[in-house]
Amino acid sequence: MTTPPTLENGTVARRPLPPRRKPNHERRSREYLTASEVAELMKTARDRNRYAHRDATMILLAYRHGLRVSELCTLQWDQFDLNQGLFYVRRLKKGLPSTHPLQGDELRALRQLRREAPYSPFLFLSERDAPVSAAAFRKMLSRVGEASTLAFPVHPHMLRHGCGFKLGNDGQDTRAIQVYLGHKRIDNTTKYTELSAARFKDFWRE
């Protein structure tokens, strides 16, 4: 380890501090993604590299099911019933587990993924056939965001928030959204319904 330089008066010079990271509200106007923005990220991911399908599928599942990055990267095939179109969601942070239906685009993406790696218990694999790490997904999503048409930086939790806001704007029941996202406390869910534009749909209507 390098010893810090000493000044003439005998005091140790302080190393310059790294620049402070800007608060999120200064970097972007909101902390969630819309459906069209997620579609743009998936399109950009598909155009990028040989892991295009894997990366686009990771973005899709994280958004559609409100997955935390650690939940996403540890997904295993025994959580999926592709014949019945079901996904058994295991939540971290003592979250509530639940069973989600899978849509047609998800089933097609998952079946292709399964054909590409039929022997691994994990869905999303790195070039070393190990599960994609949370850090690797964060870096990938950041690079995809930079290469996309989005004018702000993105991070994985914006996909989970995007899921909550989409369901809230669709007018879904708050309790149902709570269970869907695995929140133990409904306080964590109400922020999605409180900010929903659907609450104001009859305002200014003549």
N, C-alpha and C positions, 0 to 999 in steps of 0.2 A: 504494500500500500504506500502511495506517495505521501511524504510528510509535507504538510502545508508550510509555505514560506513564513519566516519570522521577520517582523518589522524591526527597525532600528531601536525602538524602545523596548524590545523584548517580547512584545505581544505577538500572538500568532495571527496571521492574516486570515480572514474568513474567506472561504471559497464563495464565488458568486453563486447566488441561488438560480435555479432554472426558472424560466419565465412562467408566471402563474397561468394555469389553464383557465380559459374563459368560462364563466358559468354557462350552463346549458341555455338559459333564456337569452344570452347574448349571441349564441351560436346559431340558434334556430327559434322560430316563433312558437313551436309546439313540440311535444314529446311523443307524438304518435304519427303513424303513416296511414294514408287513405288507401282504399282498394286500388285505385289507379296508380298510386305511387308504388305499391307492392308489385303490381303487374309490370311496371317499368323496371324495377329491380330484377325481376325474374327474367325479363326479356334481355336485359344487359348481361345477366349471368349466363344465359344460354349462348350468348355471342362470344364468350371470353376464352374458354380453354377446354381441355379434354374432360374436366370434371364439371362441365356445364350443366348436365342433367342433375347430378348430385346436388350442386349448389342451388339450382333453381328449386329443387324439391325441398331442400332444407328451408329456404325462405318461405315457400308455400305452407309447409306444415307448421312452422313457427308462428306464422300469421293466422292461419285458419284455426288453430287450436290454442292460441295464446300461450305458447311454450316459452319458458325461460331457456336461456342458452344451454345451461347444464342439463335440463330435461331433454332438450333437442339432441344434443350430442351423444347422450347415452341411450337413445332409443334402440330397442331390440325387436326382432321380428315376432317374438312371442306376445308382444303387445297388440298385434294386428291380426284380425280375421278378415282376409281379403275376400273370402267367399261371402261372408255376411255383411261386409262393408263396415266393420267396427274397429275402433281404436280404443284400447284400454289405457287411459292416461294415468301415469304415476306422477304425482306432484312431489316436489321437494319443498323445503322450508315448512314441513308439517302441513302441507296443503292437502286438500280433500281430493282423493282419486275419483275418477268418473269415467264413463264410457261415452265416446263421441261417435256419431255417424261419420262415414267418409263419403265425400262427393266423388263424382265420376272422374274428374281431372286428377284427384288425389290417387284414386285406385289405379288409373293408367300409369301415373308416374311411379307409384310404388311397385307395380308389377315389372316395369322396365328395370327399376333399381334392383329388384330381386333377381332378375335374369342376369344382370351384370356381375353379381356377387352371390351366387346361390348357397355358398357354404358358411358364410359368416353369420353369427347370431346378431351382429350389429347392422343397422341400416346404412350409416354414413361412414365410409372408410377413407383413410388417407392413402397415399401411395405406398405406404408400408403395411397396408391391410390392418391398421389399428384404427380404433374409432377416432373420428375428427375431434380435435381438442376444442375447448371453448375459445381459447386464444386464437386458434386458426380460423374459426368461424367468424369471430369479431373482425379479424384482419381481412378476411375475404369479403365480408359485407361492407366494410369501410371502402375497400378498393372498388367494389361494384358500385357503391353509391357515388364515388368520385367519377367513375366512368359513365354514369347515367346522366340523364337530363335534370336530375334533382339539384336544386340550388342550395342545399344545406347538407351538412354531414349527418350520417345515419349510424345508429348503433342497434344491437339486437333487441334491446328491451322496447324499442319503438314498434317492433312487430307485435309484441304482446299487448302493448297499450293500444295499438291499432285495432286488434281484435276486439278489445273491450269497447272502444268507441264505436266501432262498426255495429256491434250488437246493441249498444245503447241507442244509436241513431236509428236502428231498425225498429225500435220500440219494444225490444224483448224485455221480459220481466226481470227485475233486478235480482230476485232470488235465483232465477235460472242462470243468469250471467255469473252470479257468485259461484254456483256449483260448477259451471262450465270452466271457469278460470281457476277453480280450486281454492278460492279465498276462504280462510277460516272465519274471518270477520267481514260482515257486510259493509263496514266502513270503507274497506279497500275497493269495494265495487261501486258504491254510490257516485264516485267521482265521474264514472263513465255516463251514468244516466243524468246526473245533474248538469253536465255540459252538453247534453244531447240537443241538437237543433230541433228534434221532433217535438220537444216540449212547447215550442213556440210556433208550431205550424199554423195555428189559427189566428196569430197576431196580425193585425192590419188587414184581415180579410173582410171584404165588404159583402 
